[in-house]
């Protein structure tokens, strides 16, 4: 939030899959010590549940591979 990029543009979303009855997202953080980690996961789950009310939503926090600035999308680098 402090740098103004979305979790997608920052390259934090490693996987997003939708089945007919579920959405599964794997995301990471820039560091394990991120003070906003719980908030980011909670907000992602909340937004997905609002948008996709008819399916189960799971947002998993993963640490492999480790995030680096190379994960930032081209769009993120432009912003």
SEVO-8462 format. One record per residue: residue number from 1; residue in three letters; x, y, z of N, C-alpha, C in turn. Coordinates in steps of 0.02 Angstrom, whole numbers. Layout:
 kolro milum n.east n.north   n.up ca.east ca.north  ca.up c.east c.north   c.up
   NUM   ALA      X       Y      Z       X        Y      Z      X       Y      Z
...
***
This chain:
 kolro milum n.east n.north   n.up ca.east ca.north  ca.up c.east c.north   c.up
     1   UNK     40     -61      0       0        0      0     42      63      0
     2   UNK     98      62     34     138      123     39    172     143    -26
     3   UNK    176      95    -74     208      113   -137    158     122   -194
     4   UNK     94     109   -180      42      124   -229     34      74   -285
     5   UNK     61      13   -278      52      -39   -329      5     -92   -303
     6   UNK    -33    -121   -348     -77     -177   -329    -34    -238   -315
     7   UNK    -64    -287   -281     -27     -349   -267    -11    -385   -332
     8   UNK    -52    -377   -383     -38     -407   -448     22    -373   -480
     9   UNK     21    -307   -485      76     -270   -517    141    -277   -478
    10   UNK    136    -286   -413     195     -296   -373    224    -366   -381
    11   UNK    185    -410   -411     209     -478   -423    201    -524   -364
    12   UNK    154    -508   -320     144     -548   -260     98    -607   -271
    13   UNK     58    -606   -324      13     -662   -339     50    -713   -381
    14   UNK     62    -770   -352      99     -823   -387     53    -870   -424
    15   UNK     -8    -877   -402     -55     -923   -435   -126    -901   -419
    16   UNK   -169    -906   -469    -240     -893   -459   -277    -943   -504
    17   UNK   -319    -984   -473    -355    -1035   -511   -428   -1035   -490
    18   UNK   -471   -1045   -540    -542    -1049   -525   -570   -1114   -552
    19   UNK   -602   -1150   -509    -640    -1210   -528   -713   -1189   -526
    20   UNK   -758   -1235   -543    -829    -1217   -543   -855   -1199   -474
    21   UNK   -822   -1224   -422    -847    -1212   -354   -797   -1179   -307
    22   UNK   -740   -1157   -334    -689    -1129   -289   -639   -1085   -326
    23   UNK   -611   -1039   -288    -555     -998   -312   -498   -1008   -263
    24   UNK   -439   -1021   -290    -380    -1032   -249   -326    -984   -271
    25   UNK   -299    -946   -224    -247     -897   -239   -188    -909   -194
    26   UNK   -129    -910   -224     -67     -914   -186    -31    -847   -194
    27   UNK    -18    -815   -139      18     -752   -143     73    -750    -91
    28   UNK    119    -705   -102     175     -697    -56    178    -624    -35
    29   UNK    227    -608      5     239     -540     26    310    -522      9
    30   UNK    326    -459     10     394     -438     -6    444    -461     46
    31   UNK    420    -472    107     461     -496    162    417    -530    214
    32   UNK    445    -578    249     407     -611    302    389    -563    359
    33   UNK    427    -510    365     416     -461    419    366    -406    399
    34   UNK    333    -414    342     286     -363    319    232    -351    372
    35   UNK    226    -291    398     177     -278    450    105    -279    424
    36   UNK     96    -278    359      29     -277    330      9    -345    302
    37   UNK     48    -397    315      35     -463    287    -35    -489    299
    38   UNK    -56    -489    362    -123     -514    378   -177    -472    344
    39   UNK   -168    -408    341    -216     -364    309   -220    -378    234
    40   UNK   -164    -388    202    -163     -401    130   -200    -466    114
    41   UNK   -186    -518    152    -220     -583    141   -295    -575    154
    42   UNK   -312    -542    209    -383     -532    226   -419    -492    173
    43   UNK   -389    -439    149    -420     -397     98   -428    -435     32
    44   UNK   -379    -475     14    -384     -515    -47   -443    -563    -41
    45   UNK   -448    -598     15    -504     -644     25   -570    -607     23
    46   UNK   -575    -551     56    -636     -513     59   -658    -489    -10
    47   UNK   -613    -462    -48    -630     -437   -115   -652    -494   -161
    48   UNK   -617    -550   -157    -636     -607   -198   -705    -634   -178
    49   UNK   -718    -637   -114    -784     -661    -91   -840    -614   -112
    50   UNK   -826    -549   -112    -877     -501   -135   -891    -510   -210
    51   UNK   -839    -522   -248    -847     -528   -321   -874    -596   -342
    52   UNK   -854    -649   -307    -874     -717   -325   -910    -749   -266
    53   UNK   -972    -730   -257   -1011     -752   -199  -1034    -824   -203
    54   UNK  -1031    -854   -261   -1057     -921   -270  -1005    -976   -263
    55   UNK   -944    -958   -245    -891    -1009   -240   -851   -1000   -175
    56   UNK   -817   -1054   -155    -772    -1049    -97   -708   -1012   -118
    57   UNK   -680    -974    -72    -619     -935    -87   -566    -954    -36
    58   UNK   -506    -968    -61    -449     -982    -18   -389    -942    -42
    59   UNK   -361    -903      2    -300     -865    -13   -246    -892     32
    60   UNK   -194    -920      0    -139     -950     37    -78    -905     34
    61   UNK    -44    -898     90      18     -861     93     75    -910     82
    62   UNK    116    -899     32     172     -944     17    238    -905     18
    63   UNK    292    -942     28     358     -910     33    408    -935    -19
    64   UNK    386    -979    -61     430    -1004   -114    395    -997   -180
    65   UNK    428    -969   -229     495     -940   -225    493    -874   -187
    66   UNK    550    -855   -161     554     -791   -126    541    -734   -174
    67   UNK    505    -684   -152     492     -626   -193    555    -585   -200
    68   UNK    566    -558   -259     619     -509   -272    589    -454   -316
    69   UNK    622    -398   -322     597     -345   -366    588    -368   -439
    70   UNK    621    -421   -459     612     -447   -526    541    -472   -538
    71   UNK    503    -483   -485     434     -507   -490    385    -452   -511
    72   UNK    405    -390   -505     361     -335   -522    345    -339   -597
    73   UNK    281    -331   -614     261     -335   -684    286    -274   -723
    74   UNK    284    -279   -789     303     -223   -831    258    -162   -816
    75   UNK    194    -176   -807     147     -121   -790    167     -90   -723
    76   UNK    186    -131   -675     207     -106   -610    269     -62   -615
    77   UNK    314     -81   -659     375      -42   -668    361      25   -702
    78   UNK    308      27   -743     289       89   -777    256     138   -730
    79   UNK    221     112   -679     185      156   -633    233     185   -586
***
